[in-house]
Amino acid sequence: MEIALIYAGMNAIGPVPYGLTVLAAILEKEGHKVSILDFDGDPLSCQSFEKRMSDRRPKMIGITLMTTPMLERAAELLSYARRLFPTATIVAGGPHATIFPAEILRELPVDIVAVGEADITIKEIARTIELDGNLGSVAGICFKKDGDVVNTGPGPMLSRQEMDMLPVPAWHLVDIYKHYYVYIIESYGCPFKCTFCYTHMHGNYRSKSPSRIVEDIAVLANKYKVRMFKFWDDLPFGGSKQKMREFCRLLIDRNLDVKWTCFLRPEGVDDETIDIMVKSGCFRIAMGVESGSPRMLQLLNKENTPEKYIEAFRILGKYDIITAVPFMLGLPGESRSDIQLSIGLAEKIKATEYYSSNYKPYPGTKLYQAALDRGFKPPGNIIEWSRYSDFSNYSRHSSELTTEELLQAKKHIENLTDNWKKYRILLKAGWHQFKASPFREARKFLKIARSRVFK
């Protein structure tokens, strides 16, 4: 069966659509003819969509929906898809579709929503569509029937052993060199339960083995000349220092010569671990501090203290790497004194790069109700969710702080960034990638520059 997977992307070029490359590989292994239509950074029109689809006749069309401006682009592409292929079955997945399956089925030309993990479910959906079977027998989906929404209940999730058996992502179906960077995901779920995060939707924490991750990286490095990548996981290897060190030793032993970045928590930081990470090519470590207020850290269920962050950054500061710190502002009940504690912690840890964002209440998270209780009015439809932009609702979450005060705090924190060190290390890592594939990297640079200038 012919299947088209659509990545709406953003107006400016971003990362390679890793999730779709995994699903495409799973479907190819089942014998389907799969294509990925990657619109990231491209202007949208019915004519351009029709041109890209001119030689395709898919019976099934899949699309990823995330709570970003991608939603509005996806809605536009779905309207074109329905017009061009009126008999195709359209399947939506991703975080936004998982949280709002009924709304997606009502507002968009979508026939089926894959709820939660789709790695196993997507095979069953495709098989059922190909055989014109009974969708009610497929667990983990919602679909329309006689005007009603049918929910078939929780779908199956991969075990740790099954994750190692997943096929290598179908990198051959995307133009890797078009994108700003490549990221990989080695785990589902998270061992921690931060109250602002929806990663818990992926269920219990499971990860691929270090050896399997290195095999995937070897394909990228040797076949596609990718020498720089990011871990997209909230916490690679669940924060296990032993597994992280094993991964780094394997990278060194294979002589893959890559540069990479990741997130860590204070529990994952000690001299032995950071030393081997840097030797294996790690050049940037981010740590989600979020707040310097013990009260706010408790609200977020971060299971850490300002003192632990200070000690972690003391160790990280010994190494010539970028240390990045995100702070979250506008939390429910956040006071002026809480903000001052965040600014104070930001100054003490002496990181390389600081950035901050406003707290966004997402349905399905524990803090969502707290925001509603303080007057937050959630977006009412797909377009409003797509335009759910930074600083749009700051003052509704906090009893004391105005939007202007929070913007000032954001500026204060981000001005602590050491731009000289940041760009020196970034340029060094970028040059490492450029040397591996100079012509492709030059082409990518021009594409990205054009997408950002004319977005």
Secondary structure by P-SEA (a helix, b strand, c coil): cbbbbbbbccccccccaaaaaaaaaaaaaacccccccccccccccaaaaaaaaccccccbbbbbbcccaaaaaaaaaaaaaaaacccbbbbbbcccccccaaaaaaccccccccccccaaaaaaaaaaaaaccccccccccccccccbbbbccbbbbbcaaaaaacccccccccccccccbbbbbccccccccccccccccccccccccaaaaaaaaaaaaacccccbbbccccccccccaaaaaaaaaaaaaaccccccccccccccccaaaaaaaaaacccbbbbccccccaaaaaaacccccaaaaaaaaaaaacccbbbbbbbbcccccccaaaaaaaaaaaaaacccbbbbbcccccccccaaaaaaaacccccccaaaaaacccccccccccccccaaaaaaaaaaaaaccaaaaaaaaaaaaaaaaaaacaaaaaaaaaaaaaaaaac
